[in-house]
Amino acid sequence: MQCNGAGGFEMTEVPVKIEHQGGWKVTKITVTAESIVFTEPFALEIPHKSITDLQERKSVLTITVKGNPDRQIKVASVEKALQFIKKTVIVSCSAYRLMAYFMSPAVRGGVMVTSAVWEKGAIAVLKSGLWFVSQNKQVCVPLSEIASLELTTRDVQGKETDVIKIDHLESNEVITSFVLCPTSTLQVLYNFIKDTTKGMDMKGDELDPVASQVAMLVYSGMDSHAIEGMLSITPKQLDAITDQLLKLEIAEVVCVRREIQLTPKGVRYISDAVKSPKT
């Protein structure tokens, strides 16, 4: 990356790949304090304030630009370049934003992360995700992946302090993150996130006891065969419960189990295989 101008951030050239017409074009973009400038494969200048969303998946950033309709641009690059782009966009784009401390991840899969520390930075709530940004770190929690939200307390430098606890999924593993800021701001942020994710709220009586047990066993990591044995239910009964969980959008399909029966050719093969060998 090359920087020019006063303060080292007037203009920064970043090597990237841009998705275009079903392929990827190797090029460079210019990032300024106000915008991102694309020259190839299309000429376009995007003011940061027109960016309404930023998503990251496997070293690819998807930038959503406000329009009619909105436009999405996919950018891929090395980690250092992506960190620079993310940080620049998140602190300047159209989002609900506040200064705060965060710890993410603090707990992974029920185990404390020993290297976790409080990071001083900014919290930005975009259309699809909650971003934590510090000097050297950017963490995104997709709003659709937030499993629970809680106002609680945590020991911070020997003092019980109000924090927001966020449980979210990452690669099917539960991650816990914490946010710390002044109490009045903390309540506003909590209400904002809760309102944004209220579509996932449930009354708690949607499942009967057996279906609830199935959901609990899925959460614990059991596969279909183990669940059938544990609860003494048939595959058809489990399929019906699975359909219910899918309809309520509290589960998703990760693989399809196929049941098979032998054809006449298969029966002949087995019959021949078990015959006593001729002497």
Phi, psi and omega in degrees: 000142181240133181244143177221154174100168182298139177078358177073013181218029174282324183203125181230124180266127186237125176285130183214174166240135181247131176289129184206123176052046175082000179225190180240131180252123177282126183201195175225147173242156178249122181252124175245180179292340183250338188201172170243130183249122176256134176249320176229146001278005176216153179267116185201137173243125183247110174296139179303326183292343179271356179274121183255348181203152178216122179236149179231133177209116176050059175065022176235127176262135173250113182260123178258125183250131181299134179186192179225085004276174175298152179245138177246133179236128180259129183234131177238147178191186177286162187302318182299318180293318180295322178300318180296314180297313181301311183299316181296314182293313187297323182280352184234347186284178179282106184197158169283124191219145176205157177278139184195174170253146177218156175229108184208124355278144175263325178225136179231118180060033179084001181247131178299137176274109188295334182271000184293134178223161175285127179255133176269126181185216183235150173247129178232130177255111179258184185300320185247351186204160175258121183253133172253127184227123174239190182301321186235013186214140172227125180234130177248132173246104178302134181299329180288348181259359180285117183270326178204155183223133186211137168272120185214191177237156179213146179288116178236110182054044176079009181232133177290120187233141178292133179218165170258128176257126181239119172262129181216160182265140174217114184053045178064021177241138182280124178246139176248130176235153179235146176235135182231126176200175180308146188306315182297316179292323180300317180294320179297315180296316179301312180297322181297311181294318181298318180293321181293329183255015185295342178297342180266357179292144177229157181287332179102354181243019182287336184248142173282172185304320181292316179297323177296321178294320178300313179300319179296318180291324174298317178300325181281352175103007181286145175270177186300314182300317181294322180294318179300318179290319182295319185260359181055050177240159182274162176304322180295320178296318179294322178299319180295319178294319179300317178300322179295316179296321179293318180297324179280355180063032175254006175210162177220156182280127176250336174201156180251122179274127181258129174263136183232160169225155184284144172278170175306323177297321179291320178298317178299319180299314181293319180300315179295324184291329184265355178293146178293135179297142180290142178257000000 
